[in-house]
Amino acid sequence: MDNNTRKKLILAPKIAFICLSVILPLIGNVKAQNTINSEVISQVEKLRNTDKTKRLETVRELRKMGASVIPVLTAALQDKEQQMRGGAAFALGAIGAEARTAIPQLIVMLKDEDEQVRLDATVALRRIGSPAVSALTEALKSENTLVRRSASFALAGIGAEAKQTIPILIEMLADNDEQVRLNSSVALRGIGATATPALREALQHKNPLIRKGAAVALGQINTEISQIQNQQNQRDNLRPNPCVTRPNICAPRPNICTQRPNICAPRPNICVPRTNPTPTPTPSPVPRQIP
C-alpha cells in the first residue's frame, strides 16, 4: 500500500465527519422550518371562521409569530374565499411596516369585487404606513374610481409621512368623484402644516374645485393650530402669577396694637358694692265675695 492510498484512507473518515456536521444542522433547520410553516398554515386557516372574536384571536396569534407568517398571509390574499382574503389583509395590517413585501398584492386588492375586502386592504396599507406611500401615489393615477377612493383614504390615515404626495393630492381635489376629492382634502389636512404653502397657492387655482378643497383643508389646519394655541394659553392662565400670589416682603407689617385689645386700659374695680335693684311690688290677692 503506497503513501497516497494510506493518506486517502486516513482522510476519508474526517471528510465524512465534516460533511455530516454540515448536513445535519441543515436538516434540522429544514424540519424546524417545516414545523413553523405548518403552525402558520393551521393558524391562517382559522381566518375562515365567521366568528369575529375568534378571528381577532387568530390575528393576535399570527402577529406574535412575527415575519414568518408574512409569505403565507400574502399568498392567502389570492384565496377564492372572501373571508380568507379579508382576514389575511387584516392580519398583515396588524403586523405593520414589516409586511411591506405584501404591498403590491394589497394594492391589487383595492379593486376587489367585495367591499369589505377592499376596506381591509386599505386599512392594512394605512397601518403599514410610510413604506406604502409610493405605491399608493401610483394608485391615485388609476382609472378605477374604487382604487382612487381607497388610495386617498389610506393616505389620509398615514398623515405627515405622506408629505411627498402633496402635489398629486392637490390635483385630486379636482377629481370627478366627490369621495376622492373629500379623501384628498382630509389627507392634506392630515399632513398638516407642511402642506400649508401649497394649499395657499392652490387658493388661486383656476379650477373652483381645487380652490374649494384647498380652503376646506386650510380651514381645518388653521382650526387645529388655533385650538393648540388656545390650549397653551389656557395652561398659561392656570399657572399662578408669582407677582400676585407671593406677599410683598417690603410692605409694612400690620400694627398689632390696632388689632389686639389694649392691655393697658384700666380694669373695673370689683370692690365697689353693687346697687340693689328696686324690688317689684307683688299685687295682693283680691278676696272672693260670697254671694
C-alpha positions as CSV (number, residue, x, y, z in Angstrom):
1,M,0.0,0.0,0.0
2,D,1.6,3.3,-1.1
3,N,1.6,6.5,0.9
4,N,-1.2,8.2,-1.2
5,T,-3.6,5.3,-0.5
6,R,-2.8,5.5,3.2
7,K,-3.5,9.2,3.3
8,K,-6.8,8.8,1.5
9,L,-7.9,6.1,4.0
10,I,-6.9,8.4,6.9
11,L,-8.7,11.4,5.4
12,A,-11.9,9.7,4.4
13,P,-13.4,9.5,7.9
14,K,-12.5,13.1,8.6
15,I,-14.2,14.3,5.4
16,A,-17.3,12.2,6.1
17,F,-17.5,13.7,9.7
18,I,-17.2,17.2,8.3
19,C,-19.9,16.6,5.7
20,L,-22.2,15.2,8.4
21,S,-21.5,18.2,10.7
22,V,-22.6,20.5,7.8
23,I,-25.6,18.5,6.6
24,L,-27.2,17.6,10.0
25,P,-27.9,21.3,11.0
26,L,-29.3,21.9,7.6
27,I,-31.7,19.0,8.0
28,G,-32.6,20.3,11.5
29,N,-33.3,23.8,10.1
30,V,-35.5,22.3,7.3
31,K,-37.5,20.3,9.8
32,A,-37.9,23.4,12.1
33,Q,-39.0,25.5,9.2
34,N,-41.5,22.9,8.1
35,T,-42.8,22.8,11.7
36,I,-43.2,26.6,11.7
37,N,-44.9,26.6,8.3
38,S,-47.4,24.0,9.4
39,E,-48.2,26.0,12.5
40,V,-48.6,29.2,10.4
41,I,-50.8,27.5,7.9
42,S,-53.0,26.0,10.6
43,Q,-53.5,29.5,12.2
44,V,-54.2,31.1,8.8
45,E,-56.9,28.5,8.1
46,K,-58.7,29.8,11.2
47,L,-59.3,33.1,9.4
48,R,-62.1,31.3,7.6
49,N,-64.1,31.4,10.8
50,T,-67.1,33.8,10.6
51,D,-66.9,34.5,14.4
52,K,-65.3,38.0,14.7
53,T,-64.0,37.3,18.2
54,K,-62.2,34.1,17.1
55,R,-60.8,35.8,14.0
56,L,-59.3,38.6,16.2
57,E,-57.7,35.9,18.4
58,T,-56.2,34.3,15.3
59,V,-54.8,37.7,14.2
60,R,-53.2,38.2,17.6
61,E,-51.6,34.8,17.4
62,L,-50.3,35.4,13.9
63,R,-48.9,38.7,14.9
64,K,-47.0,37.0,17.7
65,M,-45.3,34.7,15.2
66,G,-43.7,37.7,13.5
67,A,-42.3,37.9,10.0
68,S,-42.6,34.1,9.4
69,V,-46.3,34.5,8.7
70,I,-46.0,37.2,6.0
71,P,-45.4,34.9,3.0
72,V,-48.3,32.6,3.9
73,L,-50.7,35.6,4.5
74,T,-49.6,37.2,1.2
75,A,-50.4,34.0,-0.6
76,A,-53.8,33.9,1.2
77,L,-54.7,37.3,-0.3
78,Q,-55.4,35.4,-3.5
79,D,-57.7,32.9,-1.9
80,K,-61.1,32.4,-3.6
81,E,-63.0,32.9,-0.3
82,Q,-63.8,36.5,0.6
83,Q,-63.4,35.7,4.4
84,M,-59.8,34.5,3.9
85,R,-58.7,37.4,1.7
86,G,-60.1,40.0,4.1
87,G,-58.7,38.2,7.2
88,A,-55.2,37.9,5.6
89,A,-55.2,41.6,4.7
90,F,-56.3,42.5,8.3
91,A,-53.6,40.3,9.8
92,L,-50.9,41.9,7.5
93,G,-52.1,45.3,8.7
94,A,-51.7,44.2,12.3
95,I,-48.1,43.3,11.6
96,G,-47.4,46.8,10.3
97,A,-44.4,48.0,8.4
98,E,-42.7,44.6,8.5
99,A,-45.4,43.4,6.0
100,R,-44.1,45.8,3.2
101,T,-43.5,42.8,0.9
102,A,-47.3,42.4,0.7
103,I,-47.8,45.9,-0.6
104,P,-48.1,45.1,-4.3
105,Q,-50.8,42.4,-3.7
106,L,-52.7,44.7,-1.3
107,I,-52.7,47.4,-4.0
108,V,-54.3,44.8,-6.4
109,M,-56.9,44.1,-3.7
110,L,-58.1,47.8,-3.8
111,K,-60.2,46.8,-6.8
112,D,-61.6,43.6,-5.2
113,E,-65.2,42.8,-6.0
114,D,-66.0,42.6,-2.3
115,E,-66.4,46.0,-0.5
116,Q,-65.2,44.6,2.9
117,V,-62.1,43.1,1.3
118,R,-61.2,46.5,-0.2
119,L,-61.7,48.1,3.1
120,D,-59.4,45.5,4.9
121,A,-56.7,46.0,2.2
122,T,-57.0,49.8,2.6
123,V,-56.7,49.7,6.4
124,A,-53.7,47.3,6.0
125,L,-51.9,49.8,3.8
126,R,-52.6,52.6,6.3
127,R,-51.1,50.6,9.1
128,I,-48.1,49.6,7.1
129,G,-47.6,53.3,6.8
130,S,-44.7,55.1,5.0
131,P,-43.4,52.1,3.1
132,A,-46.8,52.0,1.2
133,V,-46.8,55.7,0.2
134,S,-45.1,55.3,-3.2
135,A,-47.4,52.5,-4.2
136,L,-50.5,54.5,-3.0
137,T,-49.3,57.5,-5.0
138,E,-49.3,55.4,-8.2
139,A,-52.7,54.1,-7.3
140,L,-54.1,57.6,-7.3
141,K,-53.5,57.7,-11.0
142,S,-55.6,54.6,-11.6
143,E,-58.7,54.9,-13.9
144,N,-60.6,52.8,-11.4
145,T,-62.6,55.0,-9.1
146,L,-62.6,52.5,-6.4
147,V,-58.8,52.3,-6.4
148,R,-58.5,56.1,-6.2
149,R,-61.0,56.2,-3.3
150,S,-59.2,53.6,-1.4
151,A,-55.7,55.0,-2.1
152,S,-56.7,58.5,-1.0
153,F,-58.4,57.1,2.1
154,A,-55.3,55.2,3.0
155,L,-53.1,58.3,2.6
156,A,-55.5,60.2,4.8
157,G,-54.6,57.8,7.6
158,I,-50.8,57.9,7.1
159,G,-50.6,61.6,7.8
160,A,-47.3,63.6,7.8
161,E,-45.3,60.7,6.5
162,A,-47.1,61.1,3.2
163,K,-45.9,64.7,2.6
164,Q,-44.4,63.6,-0.8
165,T,-47.9,63.2,-2.1
166,I,-48.9,66.9,-1.6
167,P,-48.7,67.8,-5.3
168,I,-50.8,64.9,-6.6
169,L,-53.3,65.2,-3.7
170,I,-53.9,68.8,-4.7
171,E,-54.6,67.6,-8.2
172,M,-57.0,65.0,-6.8
173,L,-59.1,67.9,-5.3
174,A,-60.5,68.2,-8.9
175,D,-61.3,64.5,-9.3
176,N,-64.6,63.6,-10.9
177,D,-65.5,61.6,-7.9
178,E,-66.7,63.5,-4.8
179,Q,-65.5,60.9,-2.4
180,V,-62.0,61.1,-3.9
181,R,-62.0,64.9,-3.5
182,L,-63.1,64.6,0.1
183,N,-60.5,62.0,0.9
184,S,-57.7,64.0,-0.7
185,S,-58.7,67.1,1.3
186,V,-58.6,65.0,4.5
187,A,-55.2,63.6,3.5
188,L,-53.8,67.1,3.0
189,R,-55.2,68.1,6.4
190,G,-53.6,65.1,8.0
191,I,-50.2,66.0,6.5
192,G,-50.5,69.2,8.5
193,A,-48.6,72.5,8.3
194,T,-46.2,71.1,5.7
195,A,-49.0,71.3,3.1
196,T,-49.9,74.9,4.0
197,P,-47.8,76.7,1.4
198,A,-49.0,74.5,-1.4
199,L,-52.6,74.9,-0.3
200,R,-52.4,78.6,-0.1
201,E,-51.1,78.7,-3.6
202,A,-54.0,76.4,-4.6
203,L,-56.4,79.0,-3.4
204,Q,-55.5,80.9,-6.6
205,H,-56.1,78.0,-8.9
206,K,-58.4,78.4,-11.9
207,N,-60.3,75.3,-11.0
208,P,-63.0,76.1,-8.5
209,L,-63.0,72.5,-7.1
210,I,-59.3,72.8,-6.2
211,R,-59.9,76.2,-4.6
212,K,-62.7,74.8,-2.6
213,G,-60.8,71.7,-1.4
214,A,-57.8,73.8,-0.5
215,A,-59.9,76.2,1.5
216,V,-61.5,73.3,3.4
217,A,-58.1,71.7,4.1
218,L,-56.6,75.1,5.2
219,G,-59.7,75.8,7.4
220,Q,-59.2,72.6,9.2
221,I,-55.4,73.1,9.6
222,N,-55.9,76.7,10.9
223,T,-58.6,75.4,13.3
224,E,-56.3,72.8,14.7
225,I,-53.4,75.3,15.1
226,S,-55.7,77.8,16.9
227,Q,-57.0,75.0,19.2
228,I,-53.4,74.1,20.1
229,Q,-52.7,77.8,20.8
230,N,-55.8,78.1,22.9
231,Q,-54.9,75.1,24.9
232,Q,-51.4,76.6,25.5
233,N,-53.0,79.9,26.6
234,Q,-55.3,78.1,29.0
235,R,-52.4,76.2,30.5
236,D,-50.5,79.5,30.9
237,N,-53.6,81.1,32.6
238,L,-53.8,78.2,35.1
239,R,-50.3,78.8,36.3
240,P,-50.1,81.1,39.4
241,N,-48.7,84.6,38.9
242,P,-45.8,84.9,41.4
243,C,-46.2,88.6,41.4
244,V,-49.8,88.3,42.8
245,T,-49.7,85.3,45.0
246,R,-46.5,85.9,46.8
247,P,-46.6,88.5,49.6
248,N,-44.7,91.7,49.2
249,I,-41.9,91.4,51.7
250,C,-41.2,95.1,51.5
251,A,-44.8,96.1,52.6
252,P,-45.2,97.4,56.2
253,R,-46.3,94.8,58.7
254,P,-49.7,95.2,60.3
255,N,-49.8,97.1,63.6
256,I,-50.7,94.6,66.3
257,C,-51.8,97.3,68.7
258,T,-54.7,98.1,66.5
259,Q,-55.9,94.5,66.2
260,R,-55.4,93.3,69.8
261,P,-57.2,94.8,72.8
262,N,-55.4,97.5,74.8
263,I,-53.9,95.6,77.8
264,C,-53.1,99.0,79.5
265,A,-56.7,100.1,79.8
266,P,-57.9,100.3,83.5
267,R,-59.8,97.3,84.7
268,P,-63.1,97.7,86.6
269,N,-63.0,97.9,90.5
270,I,-64.5,94.8,91.8
271,C,-64.6,96.1,95.4
272,V,-67.3,98.7,94.7
273,P,-70.6,97.5,96.2
274,R,-73.3,96.7,93.7
275,T,-76.5,98.6,93.9
276,N,-79.5,96.5,94.9
277,P,-82.3,96.8,92.3
278,T,-85.7,98.1,93.5
279,P,-88.0,95.1,94.1
280,T,-91.0,94.9,92.0
281,P,-94.2,95.1,94.2
282,T,-96.3,92.0,94.1
283,P,-100.1,92.6,93.8
284,S,-102.1,91.3,96.8
285,P,-104.8,88.8,96.1
286,V,-108.4,90.1,95.9
287,P,-110.7,88.2,98.3
288,R,-113.5,86.4,96.7
289,Q,-117.0,87.6,97.7
290,I,-119.5,85.0,98.8
291,P,-122.9,85.6,97.2
